[in-house]
Amino acid sequence: MKKFAHKNHEYFHFVFRVLIGLLFAQHGAQKLFGLFGGKAAPLVSLMGLAGIIELVGGLLIAVGLFTRFAALVSAITMLVAYFKVHAFNALMPIANKGELALVYLAAFIAIIGFGHIKWELDGLLTRKPKASQKKTKKRK
C-alpha cells in the first residue's frame, strides 16, 4: 500500500486539491447567489467578501492557478471566520460548529506546502522552455 501511495501521490494530491477547491467554491456560491439552500448575502458586507474569497479562491485552487496564493488567502479567511464566528461560542470546535473552518484551514495549509503538483494552470504559465528550444531560439 505504501509503495502504491508513494508511486501515485501526484494523483492523490490532484484529487485532493480539486475536491477542496470545488467544495470551498460551493460555500462562496451559497453566500453570493443563495445557491445550495443558502441565503445570498449583500456583496458589500463581511459575508459578501467571504463569499467572493470562497468562490474565486476555491475555483483558483481547483484549476491550479495561483494555487499557493489562493490557498493562503483562503486559509486566512478560515482563521478569521473561526475566531469571528465560532471560537467564542464554545471551547471545542465540534460544539461551536467551527470544525469545518478548521478542516479547510488544515487543507489550505497542506495545499500551501505542496502547491500544485499535477495538471495545473500555474505550470503552463511558469513552465520554462526545454534546453532544445533555447538552442533553437539562440541560433535564429
N, CA, C and O atoms as a GROMACS GRO file, in nm:
protein
  560
    1MET      N    1   0.081  -0.119   0.000
    1MET     CA    2   0.000   0.000   0.000
    1MET      C    3   0.087   0.126   0.000
    1MET      O    4   0.057   0.223  -0.070
    2LYS      N    5   0.194   0.124   0.080
    2LYS     CA    6   0.282   0.240   0.088
    2LYS      C    7   0.347   0.268  -0.048
    2LYS      O    8   0.358   0.384  -0.090
    3LYS      N    9   0.389   0.162  -0.114
    3LYS     CA   10   0.453   0.177  -0.246
    3LYS      C   11   0.353   0.235  -0.347
    3LYS      O   12   0.388   0.322  -0.427
    4PHE      N   13   0.229   0.186  -0.342
    4PHE     CA   14   0.125   0.235  -0.431
    4PHE      C   15   0.097   0.383  -0.405
    4PHE      O   16   0.088   0.463  -0.498
    5ALA      N   17   0.085   0.419  -0.278
    5ALA     CA   18   0.058   0.558  -0.242
    5ALA      C   19   0.173   0.649  -0.284
    5ALA      O   20   0.150   0.758  -0.337
    6HIS      N   21   0.295   0.605  -0.261
    6HIS     CA   22   0.410   0.687  -0.299
    6HIS      C   23   0.419   0.704  -0.451
    6HIS      O   24   0.448   0.812  -0.501
    7LYS      N   25   0.394   0.595  -0.522
    7LYS     CA   26   0.401   0.598  -0.668
    7LYS      C   27   0.295   0.691  -0.728
    7LYS      O   28   0.319   0.753  -0.831
    8ASN      N   29   0.179   0.700  -0.663
    8ASN     CA   30   0.067   0.776  -0.718
    8ASN      C   31   0.034   0.903  -0.639
    8ASN      O   32  -0.077   0.955  -0.649
    9HIS      N   33   0.129   0.953  -0.561
    9HIS     CA   34   0.100   1.068  -0.476
    9HIS      C   35   0.055   1.190  -0.555
    9HIS      O   36  -0.025   1.269  -0.505
   10GLU      N   37   0.105   1.208  -0.675
   10GLU     CA   38   0.065   1.323  -0.756
   10GLU      C   39  -0.084   1.318  -0.789
   10GLU      O   40  -0.151   1.422  -0.789
   11TYR      N   41  -0.135   1.200  -0.817
   11TYR     CA   42  -0.277   1.185  -0.849
   11TYR      C   43  -0.363   1.210  -0.726
   11TYR      O   44  -0.468   1.273  -0.735
   12PHE      N   45  -0.319   1.159  -0.610
   12PHE     CA   46  -0.393   1.182  -0.486
   12PHE      C   47  -0.397   1.330  -0.453
   12PHE      O   48  -0.501   1.382  -0.411
   13HIS      N   49  -0.285   1.398  -0.471
   13HIS     CA   50  -0.280   1.541  -0.444
   13HIS      C   51  -0.371   1.617  -0.540
   13HIS      O   52  -0.440   1.711  -0.499
   14PHE      N   53  -0.372   1.577  -0.665
   14PHE     CA   54  -0.460   1.642  -0.763
   14PHE      C   55  -0.606   1.628  -0.722
   14PHE      O   56  -0.679   1.727  -0.723
   15VAL      N   57  -0.650   1.509  -0.686
   15VAL     CA   58  -0.788   1.486  -0.645
   15VAL      C   59  -0.820   1.567  -0.519
   15VAL      O   60  -0.926   1.628  -0.510
   16PHE      N   61  -0.728   1.569  -0.424
   16PHE     CA   62  -0.745   1.646  -0.300
   16PHE      C   63  -0.763   1.795  -0.332
   16PHE      O   64  -0.855   1.858  -0.282
   17ARG      N   65  -0.674   1.849  -0.415
   17ARG     CA   66  -0.679   1.992  -0.449
   17ARG      C   67  -0.809   2.028  -0.520
   17ARG      O   68  -0.870   2.129  -0.486
   18VAL      N   69  -0.851   1.948  -0.615
   18VAL     CA   70  -0.973   1.977  -0.690
   18VAL      C   71  -1.096   1.966  -0.599
   18VAL      O   72  -1.183   2.053  -0.603
   19LEU      N   73  -1.102   1.861  -0.518
   19LEU     CA   74  -1.217   1.846  -0.428
   19LEU      C   75  -1.226   1.960  -0.328
   19LEU      O   76  -1.334   2.018  -0.310
   20ILE      N   77  -1.116   1.994  -0.264
   20ILE     CA   78  -1.117   2.104  -0.167
   20ILE      C   79  -1.157   2.234  -0.237
   20ILE      O   80  -1.239   2.309  -0.185
   21GLY      N   81  -1.100   2.260  -0.353
   21GLY     CA   82  -1.132   2.383  -0.426
   21GLY      C   83  -1.278   2.391  -0.464
   21GLY      O   84  -1.341   2.496  -0.444
   22LEU      N   85  -1.333   2.284  -0.518
   22LEU     CA   86  -1.473   2.288  -0.561
   22LEU      C   87  -1.570   2.294  -0.442
   22LEU      O   88  -1.672   2.362  -0.448
   23LEU      N   89  -1.538   2.222  -0.335
   23LEU     CA   90  -1.622   2.230  -0.216
   23LEU      C   91  -1.620   2.371  -0.156
   23LEU      O   92  -1.724   2.422  -0.113
   24PHE      N   93  -1.503   2.432  -0.152
   24PHE     CA   94  -1.490   2.568  -0.099
   24PHE      C   95  -1.565   2.667  -0.187
   24PHE      O   96  -1.630   2.759  -0.137
   25ALA      N   97  -1.556   2.648  -0.318
   25ALA     CA   98  -1.627   2.737  -0.411
   25ALA      C   99  -1.779   2.728  -0.391
   25ALA      O  100  -1.849   2.827  -0.409
   26GLN      N  101  -1.829   2.610  -0.354
   26GLN     CA  102  -1.973   2.597  -0.328
   26GLN      C  103  -2.017   2.685  -0.212
   26GLN      O  104  -2.127   2.740  -0.215
   27HIS      N  105  -1.933   2.697  -0.110
   27HIS     CA  106  -1.967   2.785   0.002
   27HIS      C  107  -1.976   2.931  -0.046
   27HIS      O  108  -2.063   3.006  -0.001
   28GLY      N  109  -1.887   2.969  -0.137
   28GLY     CA  110  -1.893   3.104  -0.192
   28GLY      C  111  -2.019   3.125  -0.275
   28GLY      O  112  -2.082   3.230  -0.265
   29ALA      N  113  -2.054   3.027  -0.357
   29ALA     CA  114  -2.176   3.037  -0.438
   29ALA      C  115  -2.300   3.044  -0.349
   29ALA      O  116  -2.397   3.112  -0.381
   30GLN      N  117  -2.295   2.975  -0.238
   30GLN     CA  118  -2.405   2.977  -0.142
   30GLN      C  119  -2.421   3.118  -0.083
   30GLN      O  120  -2.532   3.169  -0.071
   31LYS      N  121  -2.309   3.180  -0.046
   31LYS     CA  122  -2.314   3.313   0.014
   31LYS      C  123  -2.347   3.422  -0.088
   31LYS      O  124  -2.419   3.517  -0.057
   32LEU      N  125  -2.295   3.410  -0.209
   32LEU     CA  126  -2.312   3.516  -0.309
   32LEU      C  127  -2.444   3.506  -0.385
   32LEU      O  128  -2.507   3.608  -0.413
   33PHE      N  129  -2.486   3.385  -0.417
   33PHE     CA  130  -2.603   3.368  -0.504
   33PHE      C  131  -2.720   3.298  -0.438
   33PHE      O  132  -2.825   3.281  -0.500
   34GLY      N  133  -2.703   3.256  -0.314
   34GLY     CA  134  -2.810   3.186  -0.246
   34GLY      C  135  -2.832   3.044  -0.296
   34GLY      O  136  -2.939   2.987  -0.276
   35LEU      N  137  -2.733   2.987  -0.361
   35LEU     CA  138  -2.745   2.851  -0.414
   35LEU      C  139  -2.730   2.748  -0.302
   35LEU      O  140  -2.685   2.780  -0.192
   36PHE      N  141  -2.766   2.625  -0.331
   36PHE     CA  142  -2.746   2.510  -0.242
   36PHE      C  143  -2.812   2.531  -0.105
   36PHE      O  144  -2.758   2.489  -0.002
   37GLY      N  145  -2.928   2.596  -0.104
   37GLY     CA  146  -3.001   2.616   0.020
   37GLY      C  147  -2.952   2.733   0.103
   37GLY      O  148  -2.993   2.748   0.218
   38GLY      N  149  -2.866   2.815   0.047
   38GLY     CA  150  -2.814   2.930   0.121
   38GLY      C  151  -2.897   3.055   0.098
   38GLY      O  152  -2.992   3.054   0.021
   39LYS      N  153  -2.859   3.159   0.165
   39LYS     CA  154  -2.923   3.289   0.150
   39LYS      C  155  -2.817   3.386   0.102
   39LYS      O  156  -2.711   3.398   0.164
   40ALA      N  157  -2.844   3.455  -0.007
   40ALA     CA  158  -2.746   3.548  -0.064
   40ALA      C  159  -2.719   3.663   0.033
   40ALA      O  160  -2.812   3.726   0.084
   41ALA      N  161  -2.593   3.689   0.057
   41ALA     CA  162  -2.551   3.799   0.144
   41ALA      C  163  -2.527   3.922   0.057
   41ALA      O  164  -2.494   3.909  -0.061
   42PRO      N  165  -2.544   4.041   0.115
   42PRO     CA  166  -2.509   4.162   0.038
   42PRO      C  167  -2.362   4.157  -0.004
   42PRO      O  168  -2.276   4.119   0.075
   43LEU      N  169  -2.335   4.195  -0.126
   43LEU     CA  170  -2.199   4.188  -0.179
   43LEU      C  171  -2.103   4.274  -0.097
   43LEU      O  172  -1.989   4.234  -0.073
   44VAL      N  173  -2.150   4.391  -0.055
   44VAL     CA  174  -2.066   4.482   0.022
   44VAL      C  175  -2.092   4.456   0.171
   44VAL      O  176  -2.156   4.537   0.239
   45SER      N  177  -2.042   4.344   0.218
   45SER     CA  178  -2.053   4.307   0.359
   45SER      C  179  -1.941   4.208   0.388
   45SER      O  180  -1.873   4.161   0.296
   46LEU      N  181  -1.923   4.176   0.515
   46LEU     CA  182  -1.820   4.078   0.550
   46LEU      C  183  -1.853   3.941   0.491
   46LEU      O  184  -1.763   3.872   0.443
   47MET      N  185  -1.980   3.903   0.494
   47MET     CA  186  -2.021   3.775   0.435
   47MET      C  187  -2.005   3.778   0.283
   47MET      O  188  -1.970   3.677   0.221
   48GLY      N  189  -2.031   3.893   0.222
   48GLY     CA  190  -2.012   3.907   0.078
   48GLY      C  191  -1.865   3.892   0.040
   48GLY      O  192  -1.832   3.825  -0.058
   49LEU      N  193  -1.778   3.954   0.118
   49LEU     CA  194  -1.634   3.942   0.095
   49LEU      C  195  -1.589   3.797   0.113
   49LEU      O  196  -1.510   3.745   0.034
   50ALA      N  197  -1.641   3.733   0.219
   50ALA     CA  198  -1.608   3.591   0.241
   50ALA      C  199  -1.655   3.507   0.123
   50ALA      O  200  -1.585   3.416   0.079
   51GLY      N  201  -1.774   3.538   0.071
   51GLY     CA  202  -1.827   3.464  -0.044
   51GLY      C  203  -1.741   3.480  -0.168
   51GLY      O  204  -1.718   3.383  -0.241
   52ILE      N  205  -1.693   3.601  -0.191
   52ILE     CA  206  -1.605   3.625  -0.306
   52ILE      C  207  -1.475   3.546  -0.291
   52ILE      O  208  -1.431   3.480  -0.385
   53ILE      N  209  -1.416   3.552  -0.173
   53ILE     CA  210  -1.290   3.479  -0.148
   53ILE      C  211  -1.313   3.330  -0.164
   53ILE      O  212  -1.231   3.260  -0.223
   54GLU      N  213  -1.424   3.280  -0.110
   54GLU     CA  214  -1.452   3.137  -0.119
   54GLU      C  215  -1.476   3.092  -0.262
   54GLU      O  216  -1.423   2.990  -0.305
   55LEU      N  217  -1.554   3.167  -0.337
   55LEU     CA  218  -1.584   3.128  -0.476
   55LEU      C  219  -1.460   3.139  -0.564
   55LEU      O  220  -1.422   3.042  -0.630
   56VAL      N  221  -1.396   3.254  -0.564
   56VAL     CA  222  -1.280   3.275  -0.650
   56VAL      C  223  -1.162   3.189  -0.603
   56VAL      O  224  -1.097   3.123  -0.684
   57GLY      N  225  -1.136   3.191  -0.473
   57GLY     CA  226  -1.025   3.111  -0.419
   57GLY      C  227  -1.045   2.963  -0.445
   57GLY      O  228  -0.951   2.893  -0.484
   58GLY      N  229  -1.165   2.915  -0.424
   58GLY     CA  230  -1.194   2.774  -0.448
   58GLY      C  231  -1.173   2.734  -0.593
   58GLY      O  232  -1.116   2.630  -0.622
   59LEU      N  233  -1.221   2.819  -0.685
   59LEU     CA  234  -1.203   2.788  -0.827
   59LEU      C  235  -1.057   2.795  -0.868
   59LEU      O  236  -1.010   2.711  -0.946
   60LEU      N  237  -0.983   2.893  -0.816
   60LEU     CA  238  -0.840   2.903  -0.848
   60LEU      C  239  -0.764   2.780  -0.797
   60LEU      O  240  -0.677   2.727  -0.867
   61ILE      N  241  -0.798   2.736  -0.677
   61ILE     CA  242  -0.733   2.617  -0.622
   61ILE      C  243  -0.768   2.494  -0.705
   61ILE      O  244  -0.682   2.412  -0.734
   62ALA      N  245  -0.894   2.482  -0.743
   62ALA     CA  246  -0.940   2.365  -0.819
   62ALA      C  247  -0.868   2.353  -0.954
   62ALA      O  248  -0.829   2.244  -0.995
   63VAL      N  249  -0.850   2.466  -1.022
   63VAL     CA  250  -0.785   2.460  -1.154
   63VAL      C  251  -0.633   2.472  -1.143
   63VAL      O  252  -0.562   2.451  -1.241
   64GLY      N  253  -0.584   2.507  -1.024
   64GLY     CA  254  -0.439   2.514  -1.004
   64GLY      C  255  -0.378   2.642  -1.057
   64GLY      O  256  -0.268   2.640  -1.112
   65LEU      N  257  -0.448   2.753  -1.042
   65LEU     CA  258  -0.397   2.882  -1.088
   65LEU      C  259  -0.372   2.970  -0.966
   65LEU      O  260  -0.462   2.991  -0.886
   66PHE      N  261  -0.251   3.020  -0.951
   66PHE     CA  262  -0.212   3.096  -0.832
   66PHE      C  263  -0.246   3.015  -0.706
   66PHE      O  264  -0.299   3.068  -0.609
   67THR      N  265  -0.215   2.887  -0.710
   67THR     CA  266  -0.259   2.791  -0.609
   67THR      C  267  -0.217   2.831  -0.468
   67THR      O  268  -0.301   2.838  -0.379
   68ARG      N  269  -0.090   2.857  -0.448
   68ARG     CA  270  -0.043   2.887  -0.313
   68ARG      C  271  -0.100   3.019  -0.262
   68ARG      O  272  -0.137   3.029  -0.145
   69PHE      N  273  -0.108   3.119  -0.346
   69PHE     CA  274  -0.164   3.248  -0.305
   69PHE      C  275  -0.312   3.233  -0.270
   69PHE      O  276  -0.356   3.285  -0.167
   70ALA      N  277  -0.387   3.164  -0.354
   70ALA     CA  278  -0.530   3.142  -0.327
   70ALA      C  279  -0.549   3.063  -0.198
   70ALA      O  280  -0.640   3.093  -0.121
   71ALA      N  281  -0.465   2.963  -0.175
   71ALA     CA  282  -0.474   2.884  -0.052
   71ALA      C  283  -0.438   2.969   0.070
   71ALA      O  284  -0.500   2.953   0.176
   72LEU      N  285  -0.341   3.058   0.057
   72LEU     CA  286  -0.303   3.145   0.168
   72LEU      C  287  -0.417   3.240   0.205
   72LEU      O  288  -0.452   3.253   0.323
   73VAL      N  289  -0.475   3.305   0.106
   73VAL     CA  290  -0.588   3.396   0.132
   73VAL      C  291  -0.706   3.319   0.191
   73VAL      O  292  -0.773   3.368   0.282
   74SER      N  293  -0.731   3.200   0.138
   74SER     CA  294  -0.841   3.118   0.188
   74SER      C  295  -0.814   3.071   0.331
   74SER      O  296  -0.906   3.067   0.413
   75ALA      N  297  -0.691   3.036   0.362
   75ALA     CA  298  -0.655   2.994   0.498
   75ALA      C  299  -0.675   3.108   0.597
   75ALA      O  300  -0.730   3.088   0.706
   76ILE      N  301  -0.632   3.226   0.560
   76ILE     CA  302  -0.651   3.343   0.647
   76ILE      C  303  -0.800   3.370   0.668
   76ILE      O  304  -0.842   3.402   0.779
   77THR      N  305  -0.877   3.356   0.562
   77THR     CA  306  -1.022   3.374   0.572
   77THR      C  307  -1.083   3.274   0.669
   77THR      O  308  -1.170   3.311   0.748
   78MET      N  309  -1.039   3.150   0.664
   78MET     CA  310  -1.094   3.048   0.755
   78MET      C  311  -1.052   3.074   0.899
   78MET      O  312  -1.128   3.047   0.992
   79LEU      N  313  -0.931   3.124   0.919
   79LEU     CA  314  -0.885   3.157   1.053
   79LEU      C  315  -0.969   3.272   1.110
   79LEU      O  316  -1.013   3.266   1.225
   80VAL      N  317  -0.992   3.374   1.030
   80VAL     CA  318  -1.075   3.487   1.073
   80VAL      C  319  -1.217   3.439   1.099
   80VAL      O  320  -1.278   3.477   1.199
   81ALA      N  321  -1.271   3.356   1.010
   81ALA     CA  322  -1.408   3.305   1.028
   81ALA      C  323  -1.420   3.226   1.158
   81ALA      O  324  -1.518   3.240   1.231
   82TYR      N  325  -1.320   3.144   1.186
   82TYR     CA  326  -1.326   3.064   1.308
   82TYR      C  327  -1.331   3.153   1.432
   82TYR      O  328  -1.415   3.134   1.520
   83PHE      N  329  -1.241   3.251   1.438
   83PHE     CA  330  -1.236   3.334   1.558
   83PHE      C  331  -1.347   3.438   1.563
   83PHE      O  332  -1.389   3.478   1.672
   84LYS      N  333  -1.394   3.483   1.450
   84LYS     CA  334  -1.502   3.584   1.449
   84LYS      C  335  -1.638   3.522   1.474
   84LYS      O  336  -1.721   3.582   1.543
   85VAL      N  337  -1.664   3.404   1.420
   85VAL     CA  338  -1.797   3.345   1.425
   85VAL      C  339  -1.809   3.232   1.527
   85VAL      O  340  -1.911   3.221   1.594
   86HIS      N  341  -1.706   3.147   1.540
   86HIS     CA  342  -1.723   3.022   1.614
   86HIS      C  343  -1.654   3.016   1.750
   86HIS      O  344  -1.713   2.970   1.847
   87ALA      N  345  -1.532   3.060   1.758
   87ALA     CA  346  -1.445   3.029   1.873
   87ALA      C  347  -1.504   3.066   2.009
   87ALA      O  348  -1.480   2.995   2.106
   88PHE      N  349  -1.578   3.173   2.017
   88PHE     CA  350  -1.624   3.220   2.147
   88PHE      C  351  -1.761   3.165   2.186
   88PHE      O  352  -1.816   3.201   2.290
   89ASN      N  353  -1.817   3.077   2.102
   89ASN     CA  354  -1.945   3.013   2.135
   89ASN      C  355  -1.927   2.893   2.227
   89ASN      O  356  -2.014   2.866   2.310
   90ALA      N  357  -1.817   2.823   2.214
   90ALA     CA  358  -1.786   2.707   2.298
   90ALA      C  359  -1.638   2.677   2.283
   90ALA      O  360  -1.574   2.724   2.189
   91LEU      N  361  -1.584   2.600   2.375
   91LEU     CA  362  -1.441   2.571   2.372
   91LEU      C  363  -1.402   2.478   2.258
   91LEU      O  364  -1.304   2.503   2.188
   92MET      N  365  -1.477   2.371   2.238
   92MET     CA  366  -1.443   2.269   2.139
   92MET      C  367  -1.503   2.303   2.002
   92MET      O  368  -1.619   2.345   1.995
   93PRO      N  369  -1.428   2.285   1.895
   93PRO     CA  370  -1.478   2.316   1.761
   93PRO      C  371  -1.607   2.241   1.724
   93PRO      O  372  -1.692   2.297   1.654
   94ILE      N  373  -1.622   2.119   1.769
   94ILE     CA  374  -1.744   2.045   1.736
   94ILE      C  375  -1.865   2.109   1.804
   94ILE      O  376  -1.975   2.105   1.749
   95ALA      N  377  -1.844   2.167   1.921
   95ALA     CA  378  -1.953   2.232   1.993
   95ALA      C  379  -1.984   2.371   1.940
   95ALA      O  380  -2.099   2.414   1.944
   96ASN      N  381  -1.882   2.442   1.890
   96ASN     CA  382  -1.907   2.577   1.840
   96ASN      C  383  -1.932   2.580   1.690
   96ASN      O  384  -1.942   2.687   1.629
   97LYS      N  385  -1.942   2.461   1.629
   97LYS     CA  386  -1.970   2.445   1.486
   97LYS      C  387  -1.862   2.508   1.396
   97LYS      O  388  -1.891   2.554   1.286
   98GLY      N  389  -1.738   2.509   1.446
   98GLY     CA  390  -1.628   2.566   1.371
   98GLY      C  391  -1.535   2.462   1.311
   98GLY      O  392  -1.430   2.496   1.257
   99GLU      N  393  -1.574   2.334   1.321
   99GLU     CA  394  -1.483   2.229   1.274
   99GLU      C  395  -1.458   2.237   1.124
   99GLU      O  396  -1.348   2.207   1.078
  100LEU      N  397  -1.558   2.277   1.045
  100LEU     CA  398  -1.538   2.285   0.900
  100LEU      C  399  -1.437   2.394   0.865
  100LEU      O  400  -1.354   2.376   0.776
  101ALA      N  401  -1.445   2.506   0.934
  101ALA     CA  402  -1.347   2.614   0.911
  101ALA      C  403  -1.205   2.565   0.942
  101ALA      O  404  -1.111   2.599   0.870
  102LEU      N  405  -1.190   2.486   1.047
  102LEU     CA  406  -1.058   2.435   1.083
  102LEU      C  407  -1.011   2.326   0.987
  102LEU      O  408  -0.892   2.317   0.957
  103VAL      N  409  -1.103   2.245   0.938
  103VAL     CA  410  -1.065   2.143   0.837
  103VAL      C  411  -1.018   2.212   0.710
  103VAL      O  412  -0.917   2.173   0.652
  104TYR      N  413  -1.092   2.314   0.666
  104TYR     CA  414  -1.048   2.390   0.548
  104TYR      C  415  -0.912   2.456   0.574
  104TYR      O  416  -0.826   2.456   0.486
  105LEU      N  417  -0.894   2.512   0.692
  105LEU     CA  418  -0.765   2.574   0.727
  105LEU      C  419  -0.652   2.472   0.712
  105LEU      O  420  -0.549   2.502   0.652
  106ALA      N  421  -0.671   2.353   0.767
  106ALA     CA  422  -0.569   2.248   0.756
  106ALA      C  423  -0.545   2.209   0.611
  106ALA      O  424  -0.431   2.189   0.570
  107ALA      N  425  -0.652   2.198   0.533
  107ALA     CA  426  -0.639   2.161   0.391
  107ALA      C  427  -0.561   2.269   0.315
  107ALA      O  428  -0.476   2.238   0.232
  108PHE      N  429  -0.591   2.394   0.344
  108PHE     CA  430  -0.521   2.502   0.274
  108PHE      C  431  -0.374   2.510   0.315
  108PHE      O  432  -0.289   2.543   0.233
  109ILE      N  433  -0.344   2.479   0.439
  109ILE     CA  434  -0.204   2.475   0.482
  109ILE      C  435  -0.130   2.365   0.404
  109ILE      O  436  -0.017   2.385   0.360
  110ALA      N  437  -0.196   2.250   0.387
  110ALA     CA  438  -0.134   2.142   0.308
  110ALA      C  439  -0.114   2.185   0.163
  110ALA      O  440  -0.011   2.156   0.104
  111ILE      N  441  -0.212   2.254   0.106
  111ILE     CA  442  -0.201   2.299  -0.033
  111ILE      C  443  -0.090   2.403  -0.045
  111ILE      O  444  -0.016   2.403  -0.144
  112ILE      N  445  -0.077   2.492   0.053
  112ILE     CA  446   0.032   2.589   0.051
  112ILE      C  447   0.166   2.514   0.051
  112ILE      O  448   0.257   2.551  -0.023
  113GLY      N  449   0.176   2.411   0.132
  113GLY     CA  450   0.300   2.335   0.141
  113GLY      C  451   0.335   2.260   0.014
  113GLY      O  452   0.451   2.257  -0.027
  114PHE      N  453   0.235   2.201  -0.048
  114PHE     CA  454   0.260   2.121  -0.169
  114PHE      C  455   0.243   2.201  -0.297
  114PHE      O  456   0.300   2.164  -0.400
  115GLY      N  457   0.167   2.309  -0.293
  115GLY     CA  458   0.143   2.388  -0.414
  115GLY      C  459   0.069   2.306  -0.517
  115GLY      O  460  -0.021   2.229  -0.484
  116HIS      N  461   0.106   2.324  -0.639
  116HIS     CA  462   0.046   2.246  -0.747
  116HIS      C  463   0.147   2.140  -0.788
  116HIS      O  464   0.267   2.168  -0.798
  117ILE      N  465   0.100   2.022  -0.812
  117ILE     CA  466   0.191   1.914  -0.849
  117ILE      C  467   0.160   1.863  -0.989
  117ILE      O  468   0.252   1.842  -1.069
  118LYS      N  469   0.036   1.844  -1.019
  118LYS     CA  470   0.000   1.782  -1.146
  118LYS      C  471  -0.126   1.847  -1.200
  118LYS      O  472  -0.216   1.884  -1.125
  119TRP      N  473  -0.131   1.861  -1.330
  119TRP     CA  474  -0.248   1.912  -1.402
  119TRP      C  475  -0.297   2.045  -1.344
  119TRP      O  476  -0.406   2.053  -1.290
  120GLU      N  477  -0.215   2.146  -1.357
  120GLU     CA  478  -0.247   2.277  -1.305
  120GLU      C  479  -0.217   2.383  -1.409
  120GLU      O  480  -0.132   2.363  -1.496
  121LEU      N  481  -0.287   2.495  -1.401
  121LEU     CA  482  -0.262   2.605  -1.494
  121LEU      C  483  -0.135   2.682  -1.458
  121LEU      O  484  -0.071   2.739  -1.546
  122ASP      N  485  -0.098   2.683  -1.331
  122ASP     CA  486   0.027   2.751  -1.291
  122ASP      C  487   0.146   2.699  -1.370
  122ASP      O  488   0.232   2.776  -1.412
  123GLY      N  489   0.150   2.569  -1.390
  123GLY     CA  490   0.261   2.508  -1.462
  123GLY      C  491   0.269   2.555  -1.606
  123GLY      O  492   0.378   2.569  -1.661
  124LEU      N  493   0.154   2.579  -1.667
  124LEU     CA  494   0.155   2.629  -1.805
  124LEU      C  495   0.210   2.770  -1.813
  124LEU      O  496   0.276   2.807  -1.910
  125LEU      N  497   0.184   2.850  -1.709
  125LEU     CA  498   0.230   2.989  -1.708
  125LEU      C  499   0.377   3.002  -1.672
  125LEU      O  500   0.446   3.092  -1.720
  126THR      N  501   0.426   2.911  -1.588
  126THR     CA  502   0.564   2.923  -1.539
  126THR      C  503   0.659   2.822  -1.599
  126THR      O  504   0.777   2.819  -1.563
  127ARG      N  505   0.610   2.740  -1.689
  127ARG     CA  506   0.695   2.635  -1.747
  127ARG      C  507   0.808   2.699  -1.826
  127ARG      O  508   0.786   2.787  -1.910
  128LYS      N  509   0.928   2.653  -1.799
  128LYS     CA  510   1.046   2.704  -1.869
  128LYS      C  511   1.065   2.625  -1.998
  128LYS      O  512   1.038   2.505  -2.001
  129PRO      N  513   1.112   2.690  -2.103
  129PRO     CA  514   1.136   2.616  -2.227
  129PRO      C  515   1.246   2.512  -2.208
  129PRO      O  516   1.339   2.532  -2.129
  130LYS      N  517   1.233   2.404  -2.279
  130LYS     CA  518   1.334   2.298  -2.271
  130LYS      C  519   1.465   2.345  -2.332
  130LYS      O  520   1.466   2.440  -2.410
  131ALA      N  521   1.573   2.280  -2.297
  131ALA     CA  522   1.705   2.318  -2.344
  131ALA      C  523   1.712   2.318  -2.497
  131ALA      O  524   1.777   2.405  -2.555
  132SER      N  525   1.646   2.222  -2.561
  132SER     CA  526   1.649   2.216  -2.708
  132SER      C  527   1.578   2.336  -2.769
  132SER      O  528   1.616   2.383  -2.876
  133GLN      N  529   1.473   2.387  -2.702
  133GLN     CA  530   1.402   2.504  -2.752
  133GLN      C  531   1.487   2.629  -2.736
  133GLN      O  532   1.482   2.719  -2.820
  134LYS      N  533   1.564   2.637  -2.628
  134LYS     CA  534   1.650   2.752  -2.606
  134LYS      C  535   1.757   2.762  -2.713
  134LYS      O  536   1.785   2.871  -2.764
  135LYS      N  537   1.817   2.647  -2.750
  135LYS     CA  538   1.923   2.643  -2.851
  135LYS      C  539   1.868   2.686  -2.985
  135LYS      O  540   1.935   2.757  -3.060
  136THR      N  541   1.747   2.645  -3.016
  136THR     CA  542   1.685   2.680  -3.145
  136THR      C  543   1.662   2.830  -3.151
  136THR      O  544   1.685   2.891  -3.255
  137LYS      N  545   1.617   2.889  -3.042
  137LYS     CA  546   1.591   3.032  -3.040
  137LYS      C  547   1.721   3.112  -3.053
  137LYS      O  548   1.721   3.217  -3.117
  138LYS      N  549   1.831   3.064  -2.993
  138LYS     CA  550   1.957   3.136  -2.998
  138LYS      C  551   2.016   3.136  -3.138
  138LYS      O  552   2.083   3.231  -3.177
  139ARG      N  553   1.993   3.029  -3.213
  139ARG     CA  554   2.051   3.020  -3.347
  139ARG      C  555   1.986   3.116  -3.444
  139ARG      O  556   2.049   3.158  -3.541
  140LYS      N  557   1.864   3.151  -3.419
  140LYS     CA  558   1.792   3.238  -3.516
  140LYS      C  559   1.834   3.379  -3.509
  140LYS      O  560   1.782   3.462  -3.583
   0.00000   0.00000   0.00000
